[in-house]
């Protein structure tokens, strides 16, 4: 059985890690390089750094921030935000990233996924999807909407359909964030995660709502996620990746325990 990955996320704004609830009420959480190093030492399998305002502000990724974090990491490092071309991706890889995450730009031009995949391989391309259930739809899960620009704009695309297209275009993973659950610590959206996991044959990373060990165990089982991402519970000392993994292992979840 494949091990389940625990991923620590760094949402970066103006060079600082921040965290909010449902993409608003943002508070400061610390320095990206310091937090990246701490989470890796404490057992995170990967680190994801998202420059959360790059697209909205019309600028490229803060490469100096990426370089500082990459220098202290010994685990896979994924970076997203402001990547609009294969050249932008190349610059992020040159700054030390192992993978890039694309979101808004890929929806504007889906060929971006193809271009990055051709140049750097599918394993280096993560398509991030910010999702919100549609409460007016007959099936709020299957009809969940894709949002872009940091959750500011509804695209009219359905989450499951977009995930399927992203895979067909060469994405190696899907990073699925439930905007309804984000920052609440009330649990992942297992129904939505399962719907996406069942629609694709590539790994799905669940994001949004992590609060307890039970939430992780549930999203791996009922949500069929291959990995789960958390931010605030790690940043603010609610748990560490090491203690989380130890408890998951005791519950029978296959994880890679840190030394």
C-alpha positions as CSV (number, residue, x, y, z in Angstrom):
1,X,0.0,0.0,0.0
2,X,1.3,3.4,-0.9
3,X,2.1,5.7,1.9
4,X,0.1,8.8,2.5
5,X,1.9,12.1,2.4
6,X,1.6,15.0,4.9
7,X,2.4,18.3,3.3
8,X,3.0,21.7,5.0
9,X,1.7,24.7,3.2
10,X,3.2,28.2,3.3
11,X,0.8,30.9,2.0
12,X,3.1,33.9,1.4
13,X,2.1,37.6,1.1
14,X,4.7,40.4,0.9
15,X,7.5,37.9,1.9
16,X,5.7,36.6,5.0
17,X,3.7,33.5,5.7
18,X,0.1,34.3,6.4
19,X,-3.0,32.4,7.2
20,X,-6.7,33.2,7.1
21,X,-10.2,31.6,7.2
22,X,-11.9,31.0,3.9
23,X,-9.2,33.1,2.1
24,X,-10.0,36.2,4.4
25,X,-9.1,37.5,7.9
26,X,-5.4,37.1,7.2
27,X,-2.9,37.1,10.0
28,X,0.9,36.8,10.1
29,X,2.4,33.4,10.7
30,X,6.2,33.9,10.3
31,X,9.1,33.8,8.0
32,X,8.9,31.4,5.0
33,X,12.4,30.0,5.2
34,X,12.2,29.5,9.0
35,X,8.8,27.8,8.8
36,X,9.8,25.7,5.9
37,X,12.9,24.4,7.7
38,X,10.9,23.8,10.9
39,X,8.2,21.8,9.2
40,X,10.7,19.7,7.3
41,X,12.6,18.9,10.5
42,X,9.4,17.9,12.1
43,X,8.6,15.4,9.5
44,X,6.6,17.0,6.7
45,X,7.0,14.9,3.5
46,X,6.8,18.0,1.3
47,X,6.6,21.8,1.5
48,X,4.3,23.9,-0.7
49,X,4.9,27.6,-1.0
50,X,2.1,29.6,-2.6
51,X,2.6,33.3,-3.4
52,X,-1.1,34.0,-2.9
53,X,-1.3,37.5,-4.3
54,X,1.1,37.2,-7.3
55,X,-1.7,36.6,-9.8
56,X,-4.1,39.2,-8.4
57,X,-1.3,41.8,-8.4
58,X,-0.2,40.9,-11.9
59,X,3.4,40.0,-11.0
60,X,5.7,37.0,-11.0
61,X,6.6,34.8,-8.1
62,X,8.9,36.3,-5.4
63,X,12.0,34.3,-6.4
64,X,14.2,35.6,-3.5
65,X,11.7,34.1,-1.1
66,X,11.8,30.8,-3.0
67,X,15.6,30.8,-3.0
68,X,15.8,31.4,0.8
69,X,13.3,28.6,1.5
70,X,14.9,26.1,-1.0
71,X,18.4,26.5,0.6
72,X,17.1,25.1,3.9
73,X,15.0,22.3,2.6
74,X,15.8,18.6,2.1
75,X,12.3,17.5,1.1
76,X,10.4,18.1,-2.1
77,X,9.5,21.7,-2.6
78,X,6.5,22.9,-4.7
79,X,6.0,26.6,-5.5
80,X,2.9,28.3,-7.0
81,X,1.7,31.8,-7.7
82,X,2.4,34.1,-10.7
83,X,3.5,31.3,-13.0
84,X,2.1,32.2,-16.5
85,X,4.6,30.5,-18.8
86,X,7.1,27.7,-19.1
87,X,9.8,30.4,-18.8
88,X,8.3,31.5,-15.5
89,X,8.3,27.9,-14.3
90,X,12.0,27.5,-15.4
91,X,12.9,30.5,-13.2
92,X,11.1,29.0,-10.2
93,X,12.9,25.7,-10.8
94,X,16.2,27.5,-11.1
95,X,15.5,29.2,-7.7
96,X,15.3,25.7,-6.1
97,X,11.8,24.3,-6.5
98,X,11.2,20.7,-7.4
99,X,7.6,21.2,-8.6
100,X,5.4,24.2,-9.7
101,X,1.8,24.7,-9.0
102,X,-0.4,26.5,-11.6
103,X,-3.9,27.8,-11.0
104,X,-5.4,30.9,-12.5
105,X,-3.0,31.0,-15.5
106,X,-3.8,27.4,-16.4
107,X,-7.5,28.2,-16.6
108,X,-6.9,31.2,-18.8
109,X,-4.6,29.1,-21.1
110,X,-4.8,25.4,-20.4
111,X,-1.9,24.8,-22.8
112,X,0.3,26.1,-20.0
113,X,0.0,22.7,-18.4
114,X,1.0,21.0,-21.7
115,X,4.0,23.4,-22.1
116,X,5.4,22.9,-18.6
117,X,4.8,19.1,-18.7
118,X,6.7,18.8,-22.0
119,X,9.6,20.9,-20.7
120,X,10.0,19.5,-17.2
121,X,7.9,16.3,-17.0
122,X,4.4,15.6,-15.5
123,X,5.9,14.9,-12.1
124,X,6.9,18.6,-11.9
125,X,3.4,20.0,-12.7
126,X,0.8,20.4,-10.0
127,X,-2.6,21.9,-10.9
128,X,-4.1,23.8,-8.0
129,X,-7.9,24.0,-7.9
130,X,-9.7,26.4,-5.5
131,X,-13.1,24.9,-5.2
132,X,-16.4,26.1,-3.7
133,X,-19.6,24.1,-3.5
134,X,-22.6,25.4,-5.4
135,X,-25.4,25.4,-2.8
136,X,-28.0,26.2,-5.6
137,X,-27.1,23.2,-7.7
138,X,-29.0,19.9,-7.6
139,X,-25.7,18.2,-6.7
140,X,-23.5,20.8,-4.8
141,X,-20.5,18.4,-4.9
142,X,-20.5,17.4,-8.5
143,X,-21.3,20.9,-9.6
144,X,-18.7,22.6,-7.3
145,X,-17.3,25.7,-8.9
146,X,-13.6,26.5,-9.7
147,X,-12.5,30.0,-8.5
148,X,-9.4,31.9,-9.4
149,X,-7.4,35.0,-8.4
150,X,-7.1,33.9,-4.8
151,X,-10.8,32.9,-4.7
152,X,-12.0,36.3,-5.9
153,X,-13.5,35.2,-9.3
154,X,-15.8,32.4,-10.3
155,X,-14.8,30.8,-13.6
156,X,-17.9,28.9,-14.6
157,X,-15.9,25.7,-14.7
158,X,-16.8,22.6,-12.7
159,X,-14.2,21.2,-10.4
160,X,-14.4,17.6,-11.5
161,X,-14.4,18.4,-15.2
162,X,-11.4,20.7,-14.8
163,X,-9.4,18.1,-12.8
164,X,-10.1,15.6,-15.6
165,X,-8.9,18.0,-18.3
166,X,-5.8,19.0,-16.3
167,X,-4.8,15.3,-16.0
168,X,-5.4,14.8,-19.8
169,X,-3.1,17.8,-20.5
170,X,-0.2,16.3,-18.4
171,X,-0.7,17.4,-14.8
172,X,1.1,15.1,-12.4
173,X,-1.0,16.0,-9.4
174,X,-4.1,17.9,-8.3
175,X,-4.0,20.2,-5.3
176,X,-7.6,20.6,-4.3
177,X,-8.5,23.3,-1.8
178,X,-12.0,23.6,-0.4
179,X,-12.7,27.3,0.1
180,X,-15.7,26.3,2.2
181,X,-13.4,24.5,4.7
182,X,-10.2,26.6,4.4
183,X,-8.8,27.6,7.8
184,X,-11.8,26.4,9.7
185,X,-10.1,23.4,11.3
186,X,-13.4,21.6,11.0
187,X,-12.4,18.9,8.6
188,X,-11.6,18.4,4.9
189,X,-14.4,18.3,2.4
190,X,-14.2,14.5,2.0
191,X,-17.1,14.3,-0.5
192,X,-15.6,16.8,-2.9
193,X,-12.1,15.2,-2.5
194,X,-13.5,11.8,-3.3
195,X,-15.3,13.0,-6.3
196,X,-12.1,14.4,-7.8
197,X,-10.0,11.4,-6.7
198,X,-12.5,9.1,-8.5
199,X,-12.4,11.2,-11.6
200,X,-8.6,11.1,-12.1
201,X,-5.7,8.6,-12.1
202,X,-3.1,11.0,-10.7
203,X,-2.5,11.8,-7.0
204,X,-5.0,14.3,-5.3
205,X,-3.8,16.5,-2.4
206,X,-6.6,17.5,-0.1
207,X,-6.4,21.0,1.3
208,X,-8.6,23.1,3.6
209,X,-10.0,22.3,7.0
210,X,-7.3,20.3,8.7
211,X,-7.7,20.4,12.5
212,X,-7.3,17.0,14.1
213,X,-5.7,13.6,13.4
214,X,-9.2,12.2,12.7
215,X,-9.6,14.7,9.9
216,X,-6.6,13.4,8.1
217,X,-7.5,9.8,8.6
218,X,-11.0,10.6,7.3
219,X,-9.8,12.3,4.1
220,X,-7.4,9.5,3.4
221,X,-10.2,6.9,3.8
222,X,-13.5,8.5,2.8
223,X,-12.0,11.2,0.7
224,X,-9.6,8.8,-1.1
225,X,-6.8,11.5,-1.0
226,X,-3.2,10.5,-1.7
227,X,-1.9,13.4,0.4
228,X,-3.2,16.0,2.8
229,X,-2.0,19.5,3.2
230,X,-2.2,21.7,6.3
231,X,-1.0,25.1,7.3
232,X,-2.4,26.7,10.5
233,X,-2.2,23.6,12.7
234,X,1.5,23.4,11.9
235,X,2.3,27.1,12.0
236,X,0.7,27.8,15.3
237,X,1.8,24.8,17.2
238,X,-1.5,22.8,17.3
239,X,0.4,19.8,16.0
240,X,3.7,18.9,14.3
241,X,4.0,16.6,11.2
242,X,5.9,14.1,13.4
243,X,3.2,13.8,16.1
244,X,0.5,13.7,13.4
245,X,2.2,10.9,11.6
246,X,2.8,8.9,14.8
247,X,-0.9,9.1,15.6
248,X,-1.9,8.2,12.0
249,X,0.4,5.2,12.1
250,X,-1.2,4.0,15.3
251,X,-4.6,4.4,13.6
252,X,-3.4,2.1,10.7
253,X,-2.8,4.9,8.1
254,X,0.3,4.1,6.0
255,X,2.7,7.1,6.5
256,X,6.5,7.5,6.4
257,X,7.6,8.1,9.9
258,X,10.4,10.6,10.4
259,X,13.7,9.4,11.9
